[in-house]
Each structure stands twice: as C-alpha cells, then as structure tokens.
Amino acid sequence: MTGQTQPIFADFYRGDHSLYDHTIVKGRAPSAAGEIVAGPAFLTQRGLKLGDRVTLELNGRKITATVVGQPSATRPCPCRSPWPHAGRPR
C-alpha cells in the first residue's frame, strides 16, 4: 500500500467470484475494476472503512482501489480481489 512501510498480502482469483459472496459480512464482494475486500484487522490497523480508497503499488505499478466489503474474520488474507478486476496500472 502506498505510503506504508509494511508489505501486505493479497489474494487475486479468477472465475466465478460469487463463490466468495458467502464470506462477506459487511458490504459486498468486488464486482468492478478497482474494488477490493479487506479483513477487519487490516482495516482497523490502517484506520480504513468501507468506501475508502487506497493506492496499491507493486513493482512500481500503482492502482487505486475502493474497499467495498469485509470478509469474515476467519479469512486469513487481508485483501482480496478477482484477478480481472484488480485494476490496470497507470
């Protein structure tokens, strides 16, 4: 995440993302480019909430994403997005 010194871990997946709908406890699953879900610990540690926009960076490529949902606390990955909807580098 841009501006943060700690790395974050994310899952990107392909296929039918409705399979993950049952894990969302607040908000909704991502359905468009630039949308992510983030776990409760990730949101709390970074002072984020649903609707907030974050800039993600990997190997110098940045995308802006909106937090649209929160999965149950039992999901181990802090961020999740379907692969084709992860966004396009600028």
MDTraj code that builds the backbone (N, CA, C; nanometers):
import mdtraj as md
import numpy as np

residues = "MET THR GLY GLN THR GLN PRO ILE PHE ALA ASP PHE TYR ARG GLY ASP HIS SER LEU TYR ASP HIS THR ILE VAL LYS GLY ARG ALA PRO SER ALA ALA GLY GLU ILE VAL ALA GLY PRO ALA PHE LEU THR GLN ARG GLY LEU LYS LEU GLY ASP ARG VAL THR LEU GLU LEU ASN GLY ARG LYS ILE THR ALA THR VAL VAL GLY GLN PRO SER ALA THR ARG PRO CYS PRO CYS ARG SER PRO TRP PRO HIS ALA GLY ARG PRO ARG".split()
xyz = np.array([
    [0.0852, -0.1152, 0.0000],
    [0.0000, 0.0000, 0.0000],
    [0.0903, 0.1221, 0.0000],
    [0.0654, 0.2145, -0.0888],
    [0.1481, 0.3334, -0.0997],
    [0.1458, 0.4114, 0.0314],
    [0.2631, 0.4561, 0.0760],
    [0.2738, 0.5321, 0.1998],
    [0.2906, 0.4462, 0.3238],
    [0.2867, 0.3154, 0.3097],
    [0.3027, 0.2223, 0.4215],
    [0.4365, 0.1508, 0.4061],
    [0.5025, 0.1238, 0.5169],
    [0.6297, 0.0525, 0.5099],
    [0.6119, -0.0984, 0.5209],
    [0.4989, -0.1427, 0.5759],
    [0.4730, -0.2854, 0.5904],
    [0.4171, -0.3414, 0.4604],
    [0.4668, -0.4570, 0.4165],
    [0.4047, -0.5197, 0.2992],
    [0.2672, -0.5739, 0.3368],
    [0.1800, -0.5868, 0.2390],
    [0.0511, -0.6512, 0.2631],
    [0.0430, -0.7739, 0.1743],
    [-0.0410, -0.8659, 0.2122],
    [-0.0616, -0.9868, 0.1351],
    [-0.2021, -0.9831, 0.0785],
    [-0.2169, -1.0222, -0.0471],
    [-0.3471, -1.0171, -0.1136],
    [-0.3688, -1.1445, -0.1931],
    [-0.4941, -1.1820, -0.2064],
    [-0.5349, -1.2924, -0.2927],
    [-0.6057, -1.2339, -0.4131],
    [-0.5677, -1.2799, -0.5310],
    [-0.6392, -1.2462, -0.6527],
    [-0.6862, -1.3778, -0.7110],
    [-0.8082, -1.3839, -0.7580],
    [-0.8630, -1.5095, -0.8064],
    [-0.9347, -1.4881, -0.9384],
    [-0.9488, -1.5972, -1.0121],
    [-1.0177, -1.5953, -1.1404],
    [-1.1412, -1.6831, -1.1315],
    [-1.2335, -1.6596, -1.2220],
    [-1.3518, -1.7440, -1.2268],
    [-1.4702, -1.6793, -1.1596],
    [-1.5589, -1.7623, -1.1126],
    [-1.6860, -1.7173, -1.0559],
    [-1.6644, -1.6593, -0.9166],
    [-1.6604, -1.5262, -0.9077],
    [-1.6355, -1.4643, -0.7772],
    [-1.7564, -1.4712, -0.6848],
    [-1.8725, -1.5127, -0.7344],
    [-1.9887, -1.5273, -0.6469],
    [-1.9668, -1.6397, -0.5457],
    [-1.8685, -1.7269, -0.5724],
    [-1.8373, -1.8327, -0.4766],
    [-1.7895, -1.7764, -0.3430],
    [-1.7403, -1.6513, -0.3433],
    [-1.6890, -1.5897, -0.2215],
    [-1.7916, -1.5013, -0.1519],
    [-1.9086, -1.4835, -0.2135],
    [-2.0107, -1.3948, -0.1566],
    [-2.0481, -1.4329, -0.0136],
    [-2.0515, -1.5617, 0.0159],
    [-2.0925, -1.6064, 0.1495],
    [-1.9909, -1.5684, 0.2579],
    [-1.8696, -1.5283, 0.2208],
    [-1.7688, -1.4911, 0.3202],
    [-1.7771, -1.3434, 0.3586],
    [-1.8567, -1.2634, 0.2849],
    [-1.8658, -1.1196, 0.3098],
    [-1.9638, -1.0928, 0.4234],
    [-1.9175, -1.0242, 0.5277],
    [-2.0038, -0.9942, 0.6420],
    [-2.0469, -0.8473, 0.6443],
    [-1.9756, -0.7610, 0.5732],
    [-2.0135, -0.6199, 0.5603],
    [-1.9877, -0.5777, 0.4167],
    [-2.0767, -0.4971, 0.3621],
    [-2.0593, -0.4511, 0.2251],
    [-2.0918, -0.5619, 0.1265],
    [-2.0086, -0.5752, 0.0217],
    [-2.0340, -0.6727, -0.0845],
    [-1.9018, -0.7203, -0.1453],
    [-1.9115, -0.8209, -0.2279],
    [-1.7942, -0.8715, -0.2995],
    [-1.7571, -0.7732, -0.4110],
    [-1.6313, -0.7682, -0.4526],
    [-1.5916, -0.6823, -0.5640],
    [-1.6648, -0.7238, -0.6918],
    [-1.7056, -0.6243, -0.7710],
    [-1.7742, -0.6563, -0.8959],
    [-1.7262, -0.5707, -1.0123],
    [-1.6299, -0.4838, -0.9893],
    [-1.5788, -0.3967, -1.0949],
    [-1.4295, -0.3732, -1.0740],
    [-1.3649, -0.3242, -1.1769],
    [-1.2227, -0.2924, -1.1670],
    [-1.1997, -0.1949, -1.0532],
    [-1.0915, -0.2158, -0.9781],
    [-1.0558, -0.1239, -0.8709],
    [-1.1359, -0.1410, -0.7436],
    [-1.1946, -0.2577, -0.7222],
    [-1.2667, -0.2853, -0.5981],
    [-1.1987, -0.4000, -0.5248],
    [-1.1896, -0.3872, -0.3929],
    [-1.1293, -0.4917, -0.3099],
    [-1.2134, -0.5140, -0.1853],
    [-1.1956, -0.6293, -0.1237],
    [-1.2450, -0.6519, 0.0122],
    [-1.1226, -0.6629, 0.1014],
    [-1.1375, -0.6221, 0.2257],
    [-1.0258, -0.6245, 0.3201],
    [-1.0752, -0.6729, 0.4553],
    [-0.9919, -0.7527, 0.5209],
    [-1.0273, -0.8095, 0.6502],
    [-1.0338, -0.7062, 0.7614],
    [-1.1036, -0.7402, 0.8701],
    [-1.1232, -0.6448, 0.9797],
    [-0.9928, -0.5970, 1.0432],
    [-0.8952, -0.6850, 1.0615],
    [-0.7680, -0.6429, 1.1216],
    [-0.6955, -0.5441, 1.0300],
    [-0.6937, -0.5723, 0.9006],
    [-0.6303, -0.4840, 0.8026],
    [-0.6952, -0.3455, 0.8076],
    [-0.8276, -0.3419, 0.8088],
    [-0.8989, -0.2136, 0.8118],
    [-0.8699, -0.1368, 0.9408],
    [-0.8757, -0.2051, 1.0535],
    [-0.8531, -0.1409, 1.1830],
    [-0.7110, -0.0876, 1.1947],
    [-0.6124, -0.1687, 1.1589],
    [-0.4718, -0.1290, 1.1709],
    [-0.4389, -0.0067, 1.0864],
    [-0.5093, 0.0117, 0.9768],
    [-0.4797, 0.1221, 0.8859],
    [-0.5824, 0.2342, 0.8922],
    [-0.6775, 0.2236, 0.9844],
    [-0.7783, 0.3279, 1.0008],
    [-0.8697, 0.3423, 0.8799],
    [-0.8994, 0.2309, 0.8131],
    [-0.9828, 0.2334, 0.6933],
    [-1.1226, 0.1826, 0.7220],
    [-1.2156, 0.2177, 0.6321],
    [-1.3526, 0.1688, 0.6423],
    [-1.4065, 0.1454, 0.5014],
    [-1.5217, 0.0812, 0.4926],
    [-1.5836, 0.0588, 0.3630],
    [-1.6032, 0.1925, 0.2924],
    [-1.5735, 0.1951, 0.1651],
    [-1.5864, 0.3165, 0.0854],
    [-1.4567, 0.3942, 0.0710],
    [-1.3591, 0.3660, 0.1573],
    [-1.2298, 0.4354, 0.1471],
    [-1.1551, 0.3879, 0.0229],
    [-1.0765, 0.4785, -0.0334],
    [-0.9930, 0.4471, -0.1489],
    [-0.8482, 0.4357, -0.1028],
    [-0.7793, 0.3359, -0.1577],
    [-0.6388, 0.3129, -0.1251],
    [-0.5603, 0.3018, -0.2558],
    [-0.4326, 0.3340, -0.2483],
    [-0.3452, 0.3164, -0.3634],
    [-0.2543, 0.1982, -0.3346],
    [-0.2591, 0.1002, -0.4223],
    [-0.1779, -0.0196, -0.4089],
    [-0.0650, -0.0125, -0.5099],
    [0.0525, -0.0571, -0.4688],
    [0.1687, -0.0500, -0.5562],
    [0.2429, -0.1827, -0.5542],
    [0.2821, -0.2290, -0.6716],
    [0.3617, -0.3495, -0.6848],
    [0.4604, -0.3282, -0.7983],
    [0.5871, -0.3404, -0.7671],
    [0.6923, -0.3232, -0.8673],
    [0.6804, -0.1915, -0.9434],
    [0.6462, -0.0854, -0.8719],
    [0.6364, 0.0469, -0.9319],
    [0.5059, 0.0756, -1.0042],
    [0.4175, -0.0225, -1.0148],
    [0.2868, -0.0024, -1.0783],
    [0.1837, 0.0263, -0.9709],
    [0.1041, 0.1314, -0.9907],
    [0.0052, 0.1722, -0.8910],
    [-0.1362, 0.1606, -0.9464],
    [-0.2285, 0.1201, -0.8581],
    [-0.3704, 0.1255, -0.8889],
    [-0.4418, 0.1845, -0.7681],
    [-0.5528, 0.2493, -0.7930],
    [-0.6384, 0.2980, -0.6855],
    [-0.7557, 0.2024, -0.6746],
    [-0.7860, 0.1611, -0.5526],
    [-0.8947, 0.0661, -0.5304],
    [-0.9850, 0.1164, -0.4184],
    [-1.1102, 0.0793, -0.4262],
    [-1.2085, 0.1138, -0.3234],
    [-1.2403, -0.0096, -0.2419],
    [-1.2421, 0.0049, -0.1106],
    [-1.2790, -0.1050, -0.0214],
    [-1.4317, -0.1156, -0.0245],
    [-1.4833, -0.2265, -0.0793],
    [-1.6278, -0.2424, -0.0937],
    [-1.6866, -0.3478, -0.0009],
    [-1.6008, -0.4271, 0.0643],
    [-1.6534, -0.5316, 0.1504],
    [-1.5529, -0.5779, 0.2532],
    [-1.6068, -0.6481, 0.3515],
    [-1.5241, -0.7047, 0.4581],
    [-1.5614, -0.8512, 0.4748],
    [-1.4661, -0.9425, 0.4543],
    [-1.4952, -1.0838, 0.4765],
    [-1.4938, -1.1163, 0.6257],
    [-1.5385, -1.2354, 0.6571],
    [-1.5382, -1.2771, 0.7974],
    [-1.3958, -1.2764, 0.8513],
    [-1.3829, -1.2613, 0.9800],
    [-1.2520, -1.2539, 1.0456],
    [-1.1757, -1.3850, 1.0332],
    [-1.2421, -1.4924, 0.9963],
    [-1.1739, -1.6215, 0.9850],
    [-1.0958, -1.6341, 0.8551],
    [-1.1156, -1.5436, 0.7612],
    [-1.0403, -1.5461, 0.6354],
    [-0.9002, -1.4930, 0.6631],
    [-0.7936, -1.5693, 0.6311],
    [-0.6583, -1.5297, 0.6682],
    [-0.5982, -1.4165, 0.5850],
    [-0.6456, -1.3936, 0.4653],
    [-0.5825, -1.2943, 0.3782],
    [-0.6420, -1.1561, 0.4023],
    [-0.5582, -1.0532, 0.4199],
    [-0.6103, -0.9207, 0.4499],
    [-0.6825, -0.8531, 0.3339],
    [-0.6455, -0.8816, 0.2079],
    [-0.7091, -0.8192, 0.0918],
    [-0.7422, -0.9256, -0.0112],
    [-0.8520, -0.9023, -0.0837],
    [-0.8944, -0.9997, -0.1840],
    [-0.9626, -0.9254, -0.2972],
    [-0.9358, -0.9691, -0.4207],
    [-0.9980, -0.9108, -0.5385],
    [-0.9942, -1.0119, -0.6514],
    [-1.0980, -1.0140, -0.7363],
    [-1.0897, -1.1027, -0.8526],
    [-0.9811, -1.0526, -0.9469],
    [-0.9069, -1.1435, -1.0082],
    [-0.7932, -1.1069, -1.0917],
    [-0.8288, -1.0069, -1.1996],
    [-0.9330, -1.0277, -1.2816],
    [-0.9585, -0.9308, -1.3888],
    [-1.0051, -0.7959, -1.3366],
    [-1.0469, -0.7881, -1.2115],
    [-1.0948, -0.6624, -1.1551],
    [-0.9927, -0.5925, -1.0664],
    [-0.8711, -0.6440, -1.0641],
    [-0.7698, -0.5847, -0.9754],
    [-0.7332, -0.4438, -1.0187],
    [-0.7640, -0.4072, -1.1390],
    [-0.7326, -0.2734, -1.1872],
    [-0.6210, -0.2784, -1.2899],
    [-0.6028, -0.1715, -1.3566],
    [-0.4987, -0.1630, -1.4585],
    [-0.3938, -0.0631, -1.4130],
    [-0.2670, -0.0929, -1.4356],
    [-0.1625, 0.0032, -1.3978],
    [-0.1776, 0.1325, -1.4760],
    [-0.1374, 0.2406, -1.4146],
    [-0.1438, 0.3713, -1.4813],
    [-0.0148, 0.4015, -1.5492],
])
top = md.Topology()
chain = top.add_chain()
for i, resn in enumerate(residues, 1):
    res = top.add_residue(resn, chain, resSeq=i)
    for name in ("N", "CA", "C"):
        top.add_atom(name, md.element.get_by_symbol(name[0]), res)
traj = md.Trajectory(xyz[None], top)
